């Protein structure tokens, strides 16, 4: 497909902000990256129209949305907004409009990552992008996760609803020393941005944001430092559980702004010890060969949206 200078508009629609950029499908680079606060769905359409008007030859749009995909629509998890790709395509006279779950988009960004975008938290044979499954996971408004594979040079992504599962909640509460309660019913009640705030309230008797917990930990608040270390331990354990569940020889990738905020607190050797844990030798050996990476790159959903268009729509 010849683009003749055509720009691909990529948007990541989150619970509070919209992030947008224009992509070049020939080199997988983004330009005009911006973050815009919005309060209602009508604002989304207004901003979308303004972005399209900026480059009149914009005819292709890929939007990642925080919510499960159902056919050609996504209803946001934490807002009663429904985005329908066919309606957006007609409304703005586009050639194409594609919707992705936000973690589906993040997984599609893997093939655009460079070595300096990654910090190795737990080493293991790095096997590249082809033929092996990888798992991306991270905290945000919820707990997102997706499985990535590449077969015969074709990328496949399966977003999951891991954050809404219940079976392992007790284990992670035990790490924090919290008894089971109706406040923690699903995994993201513990392992998300709002989740760590809920956990912290048990120890601080006040409601503070995940960002405030990080700030206090940076300023040597002993309770917040301990909470952060236990939160990191939870993700080391969750990484190993994911590796075993999905046979992820290609590695586990921890993604998201809050995870990047945790980076100064992560000690690689401690993380690796928690990752292996106390397991039968056969499983410890299996996990020992699987690397864990912290993704340091920002705007991963936008890169993923662009790569989805390049690799899937054009193939």
C-alpha positions in Angstrom: 0.0 0.0 0.0 1.4 3.4 -1.0 0.5 6.1 1.5 1.8 9.2 -0.4 2.5 11.0 2.9 -0.8 9.9 4.6 -0.8 10.1 8.4 -2.3 7.4 10.6 -4.1 8.9 13.6 -3.6 6.8 16.7 -5.4 7.5 20.0 -5.4 5.9 23.4 -8.6 6.6 25.3 -8.1 6.1 29.1 -10.3 6.8 32.1 -9.2 10.4 32.5 -7.1 11.4 29.5 -6.9 11.0 25.8 -3.4 10.5 24.3 -3.0 11.0 20.6 -0.3 11.1 17.9 0.1 10.9 14.2 2.1 7.9 12.9 4.1 7.1 9.8 3.3 3.5 8.8 6.6 3.3 6.9 8.9 3.8 9.8 6.7 3.2 12.9 7.5 6.7 14.3 5.1 9.0 16.1 4.8 12.8 15.8 2.6 15.4 17.6 2.2 13.2 20.7 -0.2 14.9 23.1 -2.1 14.3 26.2 -5.6 15.9 26.5 -8.0 15.7 29.5 -11.6 15.0 28.7 -14.8 14.7 30.7 -17.4 13.4 28.3 -17.9 11.4 25.1 -18.9 14.6 23.2 -15.5 16.0 24.0 -13.9 13.0 22.5 -15.7 13.5 19.2 -14.8 17.2 19.2 -11.1 16.6 19.8 -11.1 13.8 17.2 -12.6 16.2 14.6 -9.9 18.8 15.4 -7.1 16.2 15.2 -8.4 15.0 11.8 -8.6 18.6 10.5 -5.0 19.1 11.4 -4.0 16.7 8.6 -6.8 16.7 6.0 -5.4 13.6 4.3 -5.9 11.6 7.5 -8.1 8.7 6.5 -7.1 5.9 8.9 -7.7 5.8 12.7 -6.8 3.3 15.3 -8.2 3.8 18.9 -7.2 1.8 21.9 -9.8 1.9 24.7 -9.8 0.8 28.4 -12.5 -1.8 28.1 -13.3 -5.2 26.6 -14.0 -5.4 22.9 -17.3 -6.7 21.6 -17.4 -6.9 17.9 -16.8 -3.4 16.5 -17.5 -1.7 19.8 -15.9 -1.1 23.2 -17.6 0.1 26.3 -15.2 1.7 28.7 -14.6 -0.1 32.0 -14.8 2.9 34.3 -17.1 5.2 32.3 -20.4 4.6 30.6 -19.0 5.4 27.2 -19.4 3.2 24.1 -17.2 3.7 21.1 -18.5 2.0 17.8 -15.9 1.9 15.0 -18.4 1.9 12.2 -20.1 5.0 13.6 -16.9 6.9 13.9 -15.8 5.9 10.4 -19.0 7.3 8.9 -19.1 10.4 11.1 -15.7 11.5 10.1 -15.5 10.1 6.5 -12.6 7.8 7.3 -11.3 5.0 5.1 -10.8 2.8 8.2 -11.4 2.9 12.0 -10.1 0.2 14.2 -10.7 -0.4 17.9 -8.3 -2.3 20.2 -8.5 -3.0 23.9 -5.8 -0.9 25.6 -3.7 -3.9 26.6 -4.1 -5.5 23.2 -2.5 -2.3 21.8 0.3 -2.5 24.4 1.1 -6.0 23.3 1.3 -4.9 19.7 4.0 -2.4 20.7 6.5 -5.1 21.6 7.9 -5.4 18.1 8.7 -1.7 18.1 10.7 -1.8 21.3 14.5 -1.2 21.3 17.0 -2.6 23.7 17.3 0.7 25.6 13.5 0.7 26.2 13.9 -2.3 28.5 15.3 -2.9 31.9 16.1 -6.6 32.7 14.6 -7.4 36.1 15.3 -11.1 35.8 17.7 -12.5 33.2 17.1 -15.5 30.9 17.8 -16.5 27.3 16.3 -13.7 25.2 14.7 -15.4 22.2 13.4 -12.5 20.1 10.0 -11.9 18.7 9.4 -15.0 16.6 7.5 -18.2 17.5 7.4 -17.9 21.3 4.6 -16.4 23.5 5.2 -13.3 25.6 3.0 -11.8 28.3 2.5 -8.1 29.0 1.0 -7.0 32.3 0.8 -3.9 34.5 -1.2 -1.8 36.9 -3.3 1.2 35.9 -6.9 2.1 36.5 -7.3 -1.7 36.5 -4.8 -4.6 36.1 -4.2 -5.2 32.4 -2.7 -8.2 30.7 -2.3 -9.7 27.2 -0.6 -12.6 25.5 1.6 -12.0 22.4 2.8 -14.5 19.9 4.3 -14.4 16.4 3.8 -17.3 14.0 5.1 -17.3 10.4 5.9 -13.6 10.9 2.3 -12.8 11.7 1.6 -11.2 15.1 -1.2 -12.5 17.3 -2.5 -10.8 20.5 -5.0 -12.1 23.0 -6.1 -9.6 25.6 -7.1 -11.2 28.9 -9.4 -10.2 31.8 -6.8 -11.5 34.3 -7.5 -8.5 36.6 -11.1 -9.6 37.1 -10.2 -13.1 38.3 -10.7 -14.1 41.9 -8.8 -17.3 42.6 -5.4 -15.8 43.7 -6.5 -12.7 45.6 -5.9 -14.3 49.0 -2.3 -15.1 48.2 -1.5 -11.4 47.4 -3.3 -10.2 50.4 -1.2 -12.5 52.5 1.9 -10.8 51.2 0.6 -7.5 52.5 -0.6 -9.1 55.7 -4.3 -8.3 55.1 -7.2 -10.6 55.9 -9.7 -11.5 53.3 -12.6 -9.0 53.0 -15.3 -7.8 50.6 -13.0 -4.8 49.8 -10.7 -7.2 47.9 -12.7 -9.6 45.7 -10.8 -9.6 42.4 -7.2 -9.3 41.5 -7.2 -5.7 40.4 -8.7 -4.7 43.8 -5.1 -5.4 45.1 -2.8 -5.1 42.1 -3.8 -1.8 40.4 -3.3 1.9 41.0 -6.6 2.1 43.0 -5.7 -1.3 44.5 -2.5 -0.1 46.2 -4.5 2.9 47.5 -7.0 0.5 49.0 -4.2 -1.5 50.5 -2.5 1.5 51.9 -5.7 2.7 53.6 -5.5 -0.4 55.8 -2.2 0.8 57.2 -2.4 4.6 57.0 -6.1 5.1 57.9 -6.3 7.6 55.1 -7.1 7.5 51.4 -4.1 8.5 49.3 -3.4 8.0 45.6 -0.8 5.6 44.2 1.2 8.6 43.1 1.2 10.0 46.7 2.4 6.6 48.0 5.3 6.7 45.6 6.1 10.3 46.6 6.1 9.4 50.3 8.2 6.3 49.7 10.7 8.5 47.9 10.8 10.7 50.9 11.5 7.7 53.2 8.1 7.2 54.7 8.7 3.7 56.2 5.1 2.5 55.8 4.9 3.5 52.1 8.4 2.1 51.4 7.3 -1.2 52.9 4.1 -1.2 50.8 6.0 -0.5 47.6 8.4 -3.4 48.3 5.5 -5.7 48.9 3.7 -4.5 45.8 6.8 -5.2 43.8 7.0 -8.7 45.4 3.4 -9.3 44.3 4.3 -8.5 40.7 7.4 -10.8 40.9 5.0 -13.6 42.0 2.4 -12.6 39.4 5.1 -12.6 36.7 6.0 -16.2 37.6 2.4 -17.3 37.8 1.8 -15.8 34.3 4.9 -17.5 32.9 3.7 -20.9 34.2 0.1 -20.3 33.1 0.9 -19.2 29.5 4.3 -21.0 28.9 5.9 -17.6 28.2 9.3 -18.6 26.9 9.5 -15.2 25.2 9.4 -13.3 28.5 7.2 -11.3 30.8 7.0 -7.5 30.2 5.9 -5.2 33.0 4.3 -2.0 31.5 2.6 1.2 32.5 3.3 4.6 34.0 3.0 3.4 37.6 5.3 0.4 36.9 7.8 2.9 35.5 7.5 4.9 38.7 8.4 1.8 40.7 11.7 1.4 38.9 13.9 3.1 41.5 12.6 0.8 44.2 13.2 -2.5 42.3 16.2 -4.5 43.3 16.9 -7.1 40.6 18.2 -9.8 42.8 15.3 -9.5 45.3 12.8 -9.5 42.4 14.4 -12.6 40.9 14.3 -14.4 44.3 10.6 -13.6 44.7 10.0 -14.6 41.0 11.4 -18.1 41.5 10.0 -18.5 45.0 9.7 -21.9 46.7 8.8 -24.2 43.9 9.6 -27.8 42.8 12.9 -27.9 41.1 11.4 -28.7 37.7 9.3 -25.5 37.8 12.1 -23.4 39.2 14.3 -24.5 36.3 11.5 -23.7 33.9 11.1 -20.2 35.4 14.8 -19.6 35.5 14.9 -19.6 31.7 12.2 -17.0 31.3 13.3 -13.3 31.5 11.3 -10.5 33.0 11.5 -6.9 31.6 10.4 -3.5 32.8 9.3 -1.5 29.7 10.6 2.1 30.1 9.1 3.5 26.9 6.2 5.8 27.3 3.1 5.9 24.9 3.2 2.1 24.3 -0.5 2.0 23.3 0.1 4.5 20.6 3.0 2.6 19.2 1.0 -0.5 19.4 -1.9 1.1 17.5 0.4 2.1 14.8 2.1 -1.3 14.6 -1.3 -3.0 14.5 -2.2 -1.0 11.5 1.1 -1.7 9.8 1.4 -5.4 10.5 -2.3 -6.5 10.6 -4.3 -4.2 8.4 -1.7 -4.0 5.6 -0.6 -7.7 5.6 
